[in-house]
Amino acid sequence: MFFKSFFIQTLLNKESMQSEGYSFLTDGQFKNFINSNPYFCTIIAGLSSNFKREDERMSYIASISAMVGDNLFWNNLRPVVLLAALFAVLLNAWYVLPILFVIYNALTFYLRFFGFSYGVKKSTSLNLLYKERLFTLSLKLLQNLKHLISGAVCAYFILNIYKYLQNSLLHVIITCFLLILIIAMKRKALPFVLLVLTIIYFIGVFK
């Protein structure tokens, strides 16, 4: 099941979403329509092992797992690793990249390997991962790390950009533009701010 879990997304389709993938994962035991986070697939397989085939609770569990998994991996863990890797490259600390690679995959491999037994254990109470104290603390830590590293990357770009731009008027224009962008877009502004700073930085480098 651990090895099969790496291929669950290859069977994703618009008609049945991940249903065929879960059927493959559980050797035809899973018959529910489902769409969830792929890293939680073995947990859901473990939960479903003690349910009847068409149990309505599976759609409820899948939707919660999708929300929790997307928040954990796509919204926090992946941005933290990506931003940390970017910062490491900017500082020429290339040795950090394999460490980040190992950390990310160790967490996902752990879930894939132990997820089924965890799901079986929780199938009676449905007291899932999102209620575990370790999970909530980890999520909060990742959220804080994301903001911290994002700020560090922005600060690095701004400091280096100002070295290349000697005209004080340009400083004012760029700063005002970024402030307007942040105020207008709020939390969604970060990727655009980083993009603008990156473009200006490389224009300055190759000037």
N, C-alpha and C positions, 0 to 999 in steps of 0.2 A: 504493500500500500504506500509506503514511503516513496518508492521509485515511481509508482503510477501517479502520485500527486503532482509530479513535475509536468505531466502532460495533460492535466485536466483542462487547461485553456485551449488546447488544440481542437477540442470538440465543441467549442463555444459556437452557437449559431443563434440567429434572431428568433427562430421558431420556439425552441425549447431552452434557450440560454445554456446553462451548464448541466442540464438534466442528463444528457448522454455522457458527459464527463464523469458525473457521479455514478452512473450505471456502470461505466467501465471501471471506476475506482472500487466499487463494491461487488464486482462480478455479477452484475444484473440484479442485485438486491434492492437498489434504490430506484423508485418509480415516480418520484415527485418532481413537479416543475420547480426549478430552483435557480436563483442567481445570487451568488454571494462572493465574498472575498476569497480568492484562490488559496491564500495562505491558511485559511481556516477549514479547508476541505476535509482533512482527516478528522478534525474535531466534529464536524457535522456528520461525517460518516459514522463516527462513534456514537453520536446521539441517536442517529436513525436506526442503529442496530437493535435497539430495544423498543422501537416504535412499530406500529403496523404500517403497511406500505403506503397507504394514502392518508396518513395522519395529518390533520390540518395544522398541527403545531409546527410542522417543518417549515411552512411558508413564513410563519411568525419568527422562528429561530433564524431562518436564512436572511430575512430583512434586517434583523438586529445585528447579525454577524457581519453583513455587508457594510452596515453603517459603522460599526465598531472597527472592523478591519480596514476600511478605507481611511478612517480617521487616524488609526495607528500607523499604517504603512504609507499610504499615498500622501496624507496631509502633514505627517510629522517625521517619521523615520527616514523616508526617502529624501525629503528636503534637507534634513539635518546632515545626512551623509553626503549629499551633493554639494551643499554649501561648505562643509568641512573639507571636502576634496578640492573645491575651487580655492579656498583659502590656503590650503597646503601647497597647491601649485603656484599661487601668487608669491608665497614665501619660499619657494624652491625646496620645500620639505617633501620630496617625492616619496620618501620612505613611509609616510603616513597613509598613502593610497592603499597598499595591500592590507594595512591594519584595518582601515575602514571597510574594505571588501570582506575581510574575514568576519568583522563584527556584524555587518548586515546579514550575511549568509548564515552565520551561526545562529542568529535569532530565528530566522525563517526555517532553517533545517530543524531546529529544536521543536518548533511548532508542528512541522510535518511529521517528525518521528514519534513524538509523544502525544500528538493530538488525538489519535484514536482512543487510546486508553483513558485520556482525560475526558473525552466525550462520553464514553461508556460510563464512567464514574459519575458524571453529572446528568445523565439522562433521566434520572428519577426526579431530581429537584429542579433541574433547569437553572441552577444558580451558576450562570456562565461566567466566562472570563472577564467580561466587562464589569462584574461586581467584585472581582478579586482586588484586594488592597494593593498587591504588587503591581497589578496592571494599571490601576489609577495613578499610582505614584510614578510609574514609568512613563505614562502618557504626559503627566504634568512636567516631568523632567525633560522630555523630548520637546515639548512646547516652549519651555524656557530656553533650552539650548538653541532651538531654531531662531528665536528672537535675538539671542546673544550673538550667535555666529553671523546672522544677517547684518546686525549692526556693525560688527567687526569688519565684514567685507565692504560694506558701504563706506565706513570710515577710511579703510585702506585706499579705496578708489578715489575718494574725495581728496585725501592728502596728496596722492600722487598726481591727480589731475591738476591741482593748484600749482604743482611744481612746473608743469608744462605751460600753463596759461598765465602769462605775466600781466595781461591787461586786466586791471581791476574791474572794468565795466563787464567783461566776460564773467568774472567771478559772481558779480551781482546778478546777472541775467540767469546763469546756470542755477544758482542757489534759489532764486525766486521761482524758477520753473519747477524745480524739484519740490519745493515747499507747496506750491499750488497743486502739483500732482498728488502729493501725500494727503493734503487736506481734502481734495476732491474725491479721491478713490479710497481713502482710509486704509484698511487692511489689505485691499487688493493692489495697493500701489507698489508694494515691495518688488515684485518681479519687473515692473516697468522702470522703477528707479534703478535697479541693478543693471537693466539693459541699457538705459541712457548713460549711466556711469561707465559701463564697459565700452560702449561705442566711443565716448569722449576720451577714455583712457587710451584706447588703441590708436585713435587718431593722433593723440599726443605722442605716443611711442614711435609711430612710423612717420611722424611729421618730417 
